[in-house]
Amino acid sequence: MKIVITDGYTLNPGDLNWDPFKEFGTIQNHQRTLPVEAIARCFDADIIVTNKTIIDANVIEAASHLKMIAVTATGYNNVDTLAAKNKKVPVCNVPGYGTHSVAQHVFALLLELCNHVGRNAASVAKGEWASATDWSYSVDPIIELNEKTLGIIGMGKIGRQVAGIAHAFGMQVLYHGGHSNEPYCKEVSLYELFMQGDFISLHCPLTANNAGFVNKELLGLMKPTAYLLNTARGALINEKELAQVLYQKTIAGAALDVLSMEPPEKGNPLTGLSNCIITPHNAWMSAAARQRVMDITVENIRAFLKGLPQNVVN
């Protein structure tokens, strides 16, 4: 059994161990694979392990021994699942591994918007406190979260985790999409959520029907003091229209861990705006979360080889 790992660096930059995969056969581990390299590297694979490498119909057709594709992520839009299905090759993903890490990142972004820890620390490092007239200051006003309203779009596992943290901060929680049994969570329409939220956080999957749904119409409903957060998928937002709203300062700001194209093209309208925090899609990247991805991927392969495939998406 030959296992080809197409882009192992993202999952394991060196702090995890690939040894559990060796029980299944030989491993060919590539740190990164360009699209033009995929066929040559995967043509003799029995199992392809991919994170973001494009495994299209051409790669699948060329891999004459291919038996399984293991995606080391929840999202699998980089794999032509229909082509794999037509070849009777299951595609298995890793759901639910990043719930705690992503929810934590949501509040890292939210608290930076409210407390400006990074900017205040940078101010001190530049000597601005040492030369300040007053004994205490903040580069921007600090916002208390108690009694503020958080709107969650997509009340799945991550959304519910975020809601629980928000409740601990004393926030009111509104949501649209998904389900919650918690008494502190109130379901509302999408328009109500955008009108009432002090912070709006996206946690829904990207589909053909909701691409770019966060547009100038919805953004125009937001309070001028409100913030938008996205740790889901960049393409949920019409980036040009968000950039315009942020430039005009008709909302207070945004904090994003995802963009429609990653890495972003030069000239992305959101990069460089003073009221837009962007992190490089690393909400999922804690060592604990990446270890869960690796463990579940191993279990996916083991289950497939036993004839009981799990987490099959096609």
Beta strands, then each sheet from edge to edge (+ up, - down):
strand 1: 2-5
strand 2: 26-29
strand 3: 47-50
strand 4: 68-71
strand 5: 91-92
strand 6: 149-155
strand 7: 172-178
strand 8: 185-187
strand 9: 199-202
strand 10: 227-230
strand 11: 253-256
strand 12: 276-278
sheet 1: 2+ 1+ 3+ 4+ 5+
sheet 2: 8+ 7+ 6+ 9+ 10+ 11+ 12+
end
